[in-house]
Amino acid sequence: MELTLPELNRNCFSTLDHSSDNSESSGSLNYSFALIDCKNSKNEQLYGAISVRNWINSGNNDYLEENLGDLRKCLMQKIFELNCHSTSHIPNPAVTKLYESLVCLYFKTPKLWSHPLRWVTEVLIHADSLYASTSNLSISDEEIQHCLTNSTFSKQIKGNILHLLSLISEEFTTAQLTHSVKCIIKESILSDEILVRNILKQFITDVNQEEICSLAIHTSAIWMSNFVTNNCHSSVVSYLDIVHMIYNSMQYSENLYLTGINALINIYESDGVGLNSDRDAGFLLDFHVSELTKFKCTLQHLVELHSINLQNGVQWKEFKGYEALNKTVLLLSILSEKQMDYLIHRLSNSCINTTNQSIHELFDMFLLTFSLSGHYPYDENISDVALQIWLNIHEASISTTAYTVGNVHDEDARLSEDTIKRIHMEFSQRAFIKSHYPKDLNQYHTTWNQEDRDRWLKFRQEISNCFLSMFRYLNLHDWFLQATNQLQSTIYNCTNEELLANWQESEALLFILSSISEHVIYENESGIIPLFNFAQLISNIIMNFIIKLQQSITYFIHSNIVVHLQQPHLFLLCHTILLCIENYSPIILSMDSLSEIDLIQFILNSLLSTCITVENDQNDLMELCHISLRVLQIILKSKLSSSNLLVDMITNTLENFLNQTKPIDQTSNNLISYCIGMLLRLSKEENKEHTISSFQNILYIRLETFRLLCTTATTQDFSDLPQSAISVCSQFTCKQNEVNRKSYFIAILLNSFIQTFRGFVSIEQLIDNGLVNERIITILSKLLCYLKESLTEVMFSNLPEYFMQYHKLLRVSLHIFTYLLKNPIDDVIVTMVKESINCIYFTFDNILNKYNKLDDVILKSIQCYIEWLLNDQYKNMNEYLSLLQLATNLFSNIFDKINILLINQVQLIGDNNDILFGKCIGYTKEERINHPISPILMSFIAQSITEEIEISSRFVRQFVNFKFHVKKENQQKQTIFNLLNDTHRSFKLFLSLAFSGISVPEWSTVESCIQLACDLLTIFTHENKTINPLVILDDQLLFEINVCLLLILSKGIPPPQRLIVKYAELYCSLAKLFPYKQFVLLSFITGNIHTINQEYKLKLIQIPHCNSLIEIITDCLCYTSLAERARFVTIVTKPFVSLHKVTSSITTFMRLLSPPPQKLEKL
């Protein structure tokens, strides 16, 4: 039937309240309503509707309640007016905004609405109900349903009703409402729940009007997600018939199938109907399983259709069922993620109780998701979701009691285990297929974009992790043994051509065997015989594969490179085999039947094959190069390195590789350099001349290039360098956007030398090789000399980036020095070591003098160097004392810089500028320049130097606890204080540093400084008997430390718990050192002066700035009573109270220091 509207006139808004307070606001509203006119453009109508929505949203609630009836009337009039000029069942944007306005009005005045959904439905059905009383519900549910079932009833009105229901559900979720208002709204909405259910049922079953049916399904999902109480069984069951209708409607068309799937995804994700209730019976979950498995054939058809399309060259995004397949797999994934534990339980029970066979159909659907043809993500992009489903099944299989490994006592349990194992074996087989590389690698490199290739490699790695987990936890050894036997059969029974023709399967099998190596090797070391045999079998397969491929690989390297270019899969095969060698090396290298020559030749040929330039395979070549060099390092660390023949083979190959013209990436360069160092250390009398001659030229040319870059000013293109140096730089890849190429190549060359030295020291066995040692120390000493010149003689405002490598070089250099000094061969080498040690010292000394900032990188390097100096390196006493002098000089230099840092910062505070909480403390100039500096004073200026304070405190703390031996008979261990000229002055400086950072807002700085303070107090208490703590820690300093701590606890942001513990440690350290003095000082500061004798009280009053600081503390403690303060003081000043009790006392006292809630409100 057609609905007619009353004539709208210009005065239709005249009933709105126009009182003086609201006249301007209501005028704006009238103007907005006037814009919503059919005579105006759609943009004007939309603007007017948005303005009405904003006006209601920001309107005064009292005004809205007073004018509720008129506002509702105006909104519905405009909705009908705009609907009369539209035939669509979907409201236009202006109507949508008007409905949003109506919902917003309802949410702001919920108490005045009785059955809001019924009222709107009646208004939409009968236009004349606009003027009916809202409290007089004149239409029954039966009449409403009869009207909606009328075949001539307007599709537009149906769409409006459904749209409103969706809007209410969505707005209810997103609106900023208080809990009480939300409860009122939900209660009033649910008062019309029966009406809503009837409307939804009626519209969903009307599949002849597909648009309305689709909209009703969508609305039902949103409604159930927001208003169905999941923990209420009756509420959930009452909606089951609607969910059943959704499942049923999905059979009628592709559009309804997609709409239904989207609705179910919404329901599942929100733990909707049946997914979070009545777990014991499992009825509601079984209902979903039963309904969902009816679409198994649909899923199977989509999978088959995709396969046909792929054969016909149809791209994934062009596939007609693309969205349906994606959404179906997503739905299954959500179900598996939320309910897999219970599904596995049901699957186990179904083996015994055959009445629930739908669960088997569901797991078949899970398997179907992993059965798509083609390769992820180019040919399809849902296998990653399918893999996640398998992982969900895997996790549930481990946790369920139905799945027991090796502990089956009855036939039913064995049947359950076999059923679940079968599922995993099916998934394993599909994962194996999905891990195959594309057969056409040219397409993989040219047609696939980089993102697709990265996603594929990530997906393959996830498959690898999954296989390892399956092998480790689910007792699927049978499948892996079967796969291993299959690979063994392929190797033995296929010719070389056949083996390479089916390279995908062989490579995938090797990849899977490599993925489980971690567990195989680990368990093998534990002595499990079956796994040992399995590991031996795998190792034999790898070696046989190598021998089989050796002929092909040698052929294309030496004879015909074109053949190799046409077979890029050889790169991948070699890479995977080398990965297996790397992972199974403990077993392969211990095999009695190992063919050492075949193994080394394969590795070296694989490395040499990366020398060629192939446009599309550069990443594969790079990875192959890296894995080849890593395996070479494993070989050189094994017993095979004792063979001079193998060492010579590796030396010759690396020499040839380095002489190629193709640039080397940084990782490859580092790996090669490491191998060179190992080869130099391993070279024996018979082959040392060969090894040195092979690498000497390369190393010395690089060293000369390094010298030129470090000590001369060069242009960015290096055109002023000799050709030899330019050639060296051209060997390395460099980013096109590299700003400072000189610094970049210095870092590259420096790192290559560091790796060479690391390789040299990585060989543990002692080899008497004086010639090699001399070459190594020569290169190292020159390197250190060039770096010294670069860092100290070339001007720089900031440390160059390559200094970051200096610490690494220093560590390995000191390792080499130790080795050469402990095993001196001749005086020349020892002299060069001494010169290098002094060179390092002068480098640090000059850097400290030139570079003003205390940098973490500098101090960490100096710390490493000093620790080495303090250890007993020389057998000669005089020489050792010379090392101690170097350490002393560096300490003195650093401590001077710390002193300058603190003094300069304190001097920034002028006279009468030390104002704390509105009070001028009045520190004198002498107090500002003498150590230990007041922690109160430092609290003014420490925030601007927190980084330097933290770095310095960490450095000092490292050495105040460091102990070393001096070579004298019966000499006890010494500390750095034995090296310093003025121990008292040093202690005072360290105390200034420690207490300068305890009140800054950076917690890491506070923690470091408190730790240093505690260490110093501990030294005073236990270890240093030559220093009187009373001389350094006088009453004024202790007084200010305690004042500062109380200010920290009472002001600012409360520190985290770990820092409260640190403050407790500081209180404990002070209490152990000065138990009575701490009690007196804290009692005096907190106002409990009755516990102090008169003589001591007079002494405390004489402390400078006492009165000003006491006034500040009194204000901070105003919310605590004297008894609460006394309790705190008693606990934190006892020397033997537990740290936990002190921490608890501080926490309680901090809470008492805060103003009570009523005070906070006033503040």
ZIMO-V773536 format. One line per field, one symbol per residue. ss: DSSP state (H for helix, E for strand, - for the rest). psi: psi as a letter, one per 40 degrees, with the letter a starting at -180 (. if undefined). burial: + if it has 16 or more other ideal C-beta (glycine too) atoms within 10 Angstrom, else -. Layout:
ss=???
psi=???
burial=???
This chain:
ss=----------------------HHHHHHHHHHHHH------HHHHHHHHHHHHHHHHH--HHHHHH-HHHHHHHHHHHHHHHH---------HHHHHHHHHHHHHHHH-HHH---HHHHHHHHHH-HHHHH---------HHHHHHHHH-----HHHHHHHHHHHHHHHHHHHH----HHHHHHHHHHHH--HHHHHHHHHHHHH----HHHHHHHHHHHHHHHHHH-----HHHHH--HHHHHHHHHH----HHHHHHHHHHHHHHHH-------------HHHHHHHHHHHHHHHHHHHHHHHHHHHHH----HHH---HHHHHHHHHHHHHHHHHHHHHHHHHHHHH-------HHHHHHHHHHH-------E---E--HHHHHHHHHHHHHHHHH-----------HHHHHHHHHHHHHHHHHHHHHHHH------HHHHHH---HHHHHHHHHHHHHHHHHHHHHHHH---HHHHHHHHHHHHHHHHH--HHHHHH-HHHHHHHHHHHHH-HHHHHHHHH---HHHHHHHHHHHHHHHHHHHHHHHHHHHHHH--HHHHH---HHHHHHHHHHHHHHH-HHHH-------HHHHHHHHHHHHHHHH------HHHHHHHHHHHHHHHHHHH--HHHH-HHHHHHHHHHHHHHH-----E-HHHHHHHHHHHHHHHHH-----HHHHHHHHHHHHHHHHHHHHHHHH-----------HHHHHHHH-E--------HHHHHHHHHHHHHHHHHHHHHH-------HHHHHHHHHHHHHHHHHHHHHHH--------HHHHHHHHHHHHHHHHHHHHHH----HHHHHHHHHHHHHHHHHHHHHHHH-----HHHHHHHHHHHHHHH------HHHHHHHHHHHHHHHHHHHHHHHHHHHHHH--------EE--EE----HHHHH-----HHHHHHHHHHHHHHHHHHHHHHHHHH---E---------E-HHH----HHHHHHHHHHHHHH------HHHHHHHHHHHHHHHHHHHHH-----HHHH--HHHHHHHHHHHHHHHH------HHHHHHHHHHHHHHHHH-HHHHHHHHHHHH--HHH--HHHHHHHH----HHHHHHHHHHH-----HHHHHHHHHHH------HHHHHHHHHHHHHHH---HHHHHH-
psi=ihhiiihhiefeeeeihfiddedddddddddddddgiddiiddddddddddddddddeihddddddfdddddddddddddddddfieiehiidddddddddddddddefdeehhgddddddddddhdeedeiheeghehiddddddddehdeihdddddddddddddddddddeigiidddddddddddedfddddddddddddegedgdddddddddddddddddehhdehdddddeeddddddddddeediddddddddddddddddefaheefifdddeddddddddddeeeddddddddddddddddeehideehdedddddddddddddddddedddddddddddddheegeddddddddddddfeiiahheddifedddddddddddddddddiedhhhffheidddddddddddddddddddddddeehiidgdddddddhiddddddddddddddddddddddddeffddddddddddddddddeiiddddddfdddddddddddddeddddddddeefhddddddddddddddddddddeddddddddddgdddddegeeddddddddddddddeddddeehdehgdddddddddddddeedihhdefdddddddddddddddddddeaedeehdddddddddddddddeiehihiddddddddddddddddehaddedddddddedddddddddddddddeihiidefdeiidddddddeeiihidehdgddddddddddddddddddddeehdihhggddddddddddddddddddddddddhhidihideddedddddddddddddddddghdiddddddddddddddddddddddddhdhhiddddddddddddddeigdidhddddddddddddddddddddddddddddddeehiheeghhfehhdfhidddeeiihihddddddeddefdddddddddddddddehiihhgihfhiiiiddeeidgddddddddddddedeeeiehdddddddddddddddddddddheehhddddgidddddddddddddddeiahhiidddddddddddddddddgdddddddddddeegeeehiddddddddehiedddddddddddedeiiddddddddddeehdfiidddddddddddddddiiidddddd.
burial=-----------++--+-----+--++--++-++-++--------+++++++++-++--+---++-+++--+++++++++++++-----+-++-+++++++++++++++++-++-+++++++++++++-+----+----+----+--++-----+-++++++++++++++-++----+------+++-++--++-+++-++++++-++-+--+++++++++++++++++-+----+++-++-++-++++++-----++++++++++++++++++++++----+-++++++++++-+--++--++-+++-++-----+--+-++-+++++++++++++-+++-++++++++++----+-+++-++-++++++++-++++++++++++++++++++++++--+-++---------+--++-+++-++++++-+++-+++++--+--++--+---+--++--++-+++-+++++++-+-+--++--++--++-++-------++--+++++++++++++++--++-++------++-++++++++++-++-+++-++--++------+---++++++++++++++++++-+++----+----+++++++++++++--+--+--++++++++++++++++++--++--+-++++++-+++-++-----+---++++++++++++++++---++-+++-++--++--+++++++++-------+--+---+--++-++--------++-++++++++++++++++++++-----+--+++++++++++++++++-+++------++-++-+++++++++++++-+++-------++-+++-++-+++-+++-++--+--++--++++++-++-+++--++-----+--++-+++-++--++-+++-+++-++--+----+-+----+-+---++--++++++++++++--++-+++++++++++++---+-+-------++++-++--+--+++++++++++++++----++++++++++++++++---+----+--++-++++++++++++++++----+---++++++++++++++++--++++++++++-+---+---+---+--++++-+++-++--++--+---++++++++++++-+----++-++--++-++----------
